[in-house]
Amino acid sequence: MTLSVSTANFPKTAKVKKNMSEEEQEAVRASNETIRAERQTTVDEVATKIAKFKRDFIGAPIRRALMQVKAGGEVTACEIPYRKDEKYWILSPEAGSASFYISFNFGNPTDISMARIMLLEFKETTRHVQGSVAITYHDKSVPTSLAAAFPSTGRETYSNGILEIKLGQNHVTKGID
């Protein structure tokens, strides 16, 4: 997918000419500073929209699943390859709930070790937060529910396993965002 942005309508600065008086040159410089600030605001808005587009495009299946959970319905199962060697999956263990599985692959041994420590901490943190989502880290093996729904996952390996996040209706009652 390619996104393009036309800069033709961006405000343009004026040139300071040598034959202008000192007052005219100062006025052009002041005007140019205002134009640069306007242009930067426009660029920031475009960059934010592009960043949100990527988030919304990749996360659309998650948003759809959360809406289905909120409505108390069955979640549509899907597999999303979001990087060369990483995927996420969405399953519905029962109506009104969803399980999200995220695979992690790191190439650097230090990154693998650091990620493993962080992923192991998820389970510990859920013990300290009342009503939190259920988080399970599957370090060595593919979860059986995931392998049953997507048999090819049983043949795949990930350096840092798979993180499972289970959500129910009580987690989306205040909204999806």
Order of alpha helices (4+ residues) and beta strands (2+ residues): alpha-beta-beta-beta-alpha-beta-alpha-beta-alpha
